[in-house]
Amino acid sequence: MALAGKRILLIVSGGIAAYKALELVRRLRERGASVRCVLTPGGAQFITPLSLAALSEDRVYSDLFSLTDESEMGHIQLSRAADLVVVAPATADILARMAAGLADDLAATVLLATDKPVLVAPAMNVRMWAHPATQDNLELLRRRGVRMVGPNEGAMACNEYGFGRMAEVEEIVAAIAAQLGRAEGPLTGRRALVTSGPTHEPIDPVRYIANRSSGKQGHAIAAALAALGAEVTLVTGPTAEADPPDTRVVRVTTAVEMMAACRAALPADVAVCAAAVADWRVADLASEKIKKGADAAPALRLVENPDILASLGRGPDRPALVIGFAAETEQVVANARAKRARKGCDWILANDVSAHTGTFGGDANRVHLIRADGEEAWPALSKAEVGQRLAAAIAAALGGGTDGDA
Ligand code: C5P
């Protein structure tokens, strides 16, 4: 029963495949999930609220401006009181509204307000599916972490043939189970916080200060912790990396936002700060684009950013294990040792990021693990392997598993 106790918010939008949503509710409930339904006005042209209510054994929500609905369960609460939001069928229209961030009905508002993972099962005419507008919207949604199942190829209700048929109910159930079924392992029941990527510090509305961090190492650590069963919150600056599976991803831009997101993710058993946080931000942020003119080039006044690692290491909700990185270009181990003490963290992973090493942006990493009671020099490993080795060491330290060779 992979779905026992899981709460699914099912949004049914207006397509001929809406009738399959009824079967989907049945199958999900058979597997132990509870299902709450939002029916769009378009969806209600194809199936009735009564049939959805009967099958879900719950009331059906459809009106953003209904006083009864809002007093019973407001749209914000609706968007949060679920483990997963599923849109099936997802029409071209609702995908476009999601991509644009519209909030013009209950379904779109819930999708904009939710902090939960979203899975969509697109269903539409083959030409609507192939249209660049739809494909661009899907690409944007994918980059934002929205998961997709289907569509399939086949005959359509409109007598055409091609891609656009909604995935079969069993496929949607399998995608939901894959999304919700967290791996069991030595870190099951443990909460982990990981920071990753660079931060961008704005100068004016179009310019910012950044660094070359790719986010690969932090994302690999988050994935490795989740694979051992941990409940992972990944707080990431802007990166091109895909969301690691089975993690809650919080996207931020600046160091100040990253700090707030990390604080909000506490308590945690372990925090791994792999982000390359900008040390400074611009003191006087220009509200308009700074013009190139006759005057001398502008001088930027910088102020120090909060140190997230040090704050986690010394803060009131200190995780049992606080781990930082030290990206150095000289005296790698000596500098990292000093940093471990200065920042109040338990372990530091020190790596040489001199230009010749290709560590920033590359796939490989050579690290030294520095603890209070000793040091280990790890061989050159892929960033995925560094993540796995670190996750195994964390599991051992938290008393949940064997330390392997880490
Ligand atoms: O002081 P330095 O930037 O070299 O320290 C690197 C470590 O501190 C990394 O783990 C990084 O994620 C963390 N850090 C942080 N907040 C900052 C600066 C660094 O969490 N403002």
Residues whose N, C-alpha, C, O or C-beta is under 5 A from the ligand:
A	BS01	C5P	C273 A274 A275 A276 V277 A278 N305 P306 D307 I308 L309 G324 F325 A326
